[in-house]
Amino acid sequence: MSPSSPTASSAPSPASSPAPLPRVAVALACAEGEWPDEVWPAPDDPHVGRASRVAPPYRELREEGAVDVVVLRCEEPATEFPVLLRAMGGVSVPVIVVSPRRDTETVVEVFRGGAGYLVEGDYCTCMLASAVMAATVGHTYLSPIACAALREGVQRVSGEGTGSASGAGTAMERLRSRLSPRERQIMELLSTGLGAQEIGLRLTLSEKTVRNNLSNIYAKLNARGSTDAVLRWLGATPIVRS
């Protein structure tokens, strides 16, 4: 009897390539003048599929699902950020504020409002792209100067009165003790404005592993997302818009 010839099903099937990530729609909201960065986003940007420029009173943003992220460029975030939120009404879309203002009060109030913050001159287009992509998965991105301002603001609040500072420090340590050493490392990096991918590169972890750790961290800190978690980690009182 002759040996049976191999069938087509015995050949190994080629591995299927991963599906490309969906490209996001971004609204470039300019409170004054035109969007200043002409080179971003580029037409062939791998992450941004559509970028539309909107001006006050931002009526286009009232439509649910119109955009995935709003980037607000303004001179005075303390005034213009609330104007944008009121214009959006009940539409819940992540916001990133781009502004030359770098004072502690402004950065803290914007961050407490649930938005990311990039100080002009303190970021590159790669950082802006990272901030947009981080916003789509619930993370809040800060440029280095904004991150330093946030830390200063938290330290200032915690230091008002020796008794309250001592109590706040004890409560913060109790909160942090809920986390494992690895989770603490991740929170330290998250509080500097890094996203999951960048944290993974720093700690030699996969992005998926970082995201799994973040989910556990949010549950342990009783946080609703990265903004809430960072505020709790730094000892600030969270005031996050729903």
Residue pairs with C-beta under 8 A, 6 or more apart in sequence:
21 47
22 49
23 45
23 46
23 47
23 48
23 49
23 50
24 47
24 48
24 49
24 68
24 69
24 132
24 133
24 136
25 48
25 49
25 50
25 51
25 52
25 66
25 67
25 68
25 69
26 41
26 48
26 50
26 51
26 52
26 67
26 68
26 69
26 70
26 71
26 132
27 51
27 52
27 53
27 54
27 60
27 61
27 66
27 67
27 69
27 70
27 71
28 35
28 51
28 52
28 53
28 54
28 71
28 73
29 53
29 54
29 55
29 58
29 61
29 70
29 71
29 72
29 73
29 84
30 53
30 54
30 55
30 73
30 74
31 56
31 72
31 73
31 74
31 75
31 76
31 80
31 83
31 84
32 74
32 75
34 53
35 53
35 73
36 73
36 120
37 125
37 128
39 125
40 125
40 128
40 129
41 47
41 48
41 51
41 129
45 129
47 129
47 132
47 133
48 129
48 132
52 60
52 67
54 60
54 61
56 83
56 87
57 87
58 84
58 87
58 88
59 87
60 66
61 67
61 70
61 84
61 87
61 88
61 91
61 93
62 87
62 88
62 89
62 91
63 91
64 91
66 91
67 93
68 93
68 94
68 136
69 93
69 94
69 95
69 96
69 132
69 135
69 136
70 84
70 88
70 93
70 94
70 95
70 96
71 95
71 96
71 98
71 128
71 132
72 80
72 81
72 84
72 95
72 96
72 97
72 98
72 115
73 98
73 99
74 80
74 81
74 97
74 98
74 99
75 99
75 100
75 101
76 99
76 101
77 97
77 99
77 101
77 106
77 109
77 110
77 117
78 101
78 105
78 106
78 109
81 95
81 97
81 109
81 110
81 113
81 115
82 113
84 95
85 95
85 113
85 241
92 242
94 114
94 115
94 116
94 135
94 136
94 138
95 114
95 115
95 116
95 135
96 115
96 116
96 117
96 118
96 128
96 131
96 132
96 135
96 141
97 110
97 115
97 116
97 117
97 118
98 118
98 120
98 128
99 106
99 117
99 118
99 119
99 120
100 119
100 120
100 121
101 107
101 119
102 119
102 122
102 145
102 146
102 149
103 149
104 149
104 150
104 152
104 153
104 156
105 153
106 149
107 117
107 142
107 146
107 149
107 150
107 153
108 149
108 150
108 153
108 154
108 236
110 117
111 117
111 140
111 142
111 146
111 150
111 227
111 230
111 231
112 227
112 231
112 236
112 238
112 239
112 240
113 239
113 240
113 241
114 140
114 227
114 240
114 241
115 140
116 131
116 134
116 135
116 140
116 141
116 142
117 142
117 143
117 146
118 127
118 128
118 131
118 141
118 142
118 143
118 146
119 143
119 145
119 146
122 143
122 144
122 145
122 146
123 131
123 143
127 141
127 143
130 141
130 195
130 197
130 198
131 141
133 195
134 140
134 141
134 195
134 196
134 226
135 141
137 196
137 211
138 225
138 226
139 190
139 195
139 196
139 225
139 226
140 225
140 226
140 227
140 230
141 193
141 195
142 150
142 192
142 193
143 193
144 192
144 193
146 193
147 191
147 192
147 193
150 230
150 234
151 191
151 234
153 236
154 231
154 234
154 235
154 236
157 235
157 236
157 237
158 164
158 165
158 168
158 169
158 172
158 235
159 165
168 235
169 235
171 235
172 233
172 235
175 221
175 232
175 233
176 184
176 187
176 233
178 220
178 221
179 187
179 217
179 220
179 221
182 203
182 213
183 213
183 216
183 217
183 220
185 203
186 199
186 203
186 210
186 213
186 214
186 217
187 217
187 229
187 230
187 233
189 198
189 199
189 202
189 203
190 199
190 214
190 226
190 229
190 230
190 233
191 230
191 233
191 234
194 202
196 207
196 210
196 211
196 214
197 207
197 210
199 205
199 210
200 206
200 207
200 209
200 210
203 210
205 213
214 226
214 229
217 223
217 229
218 224
218 225
218 228
218 229
221 228
221 229
221 232
221 233
222 232
223 229
223 232
223 238
224 240
225 240
227 238
227 240
228 238
228 240
231 237
231 238
231 240
232 238
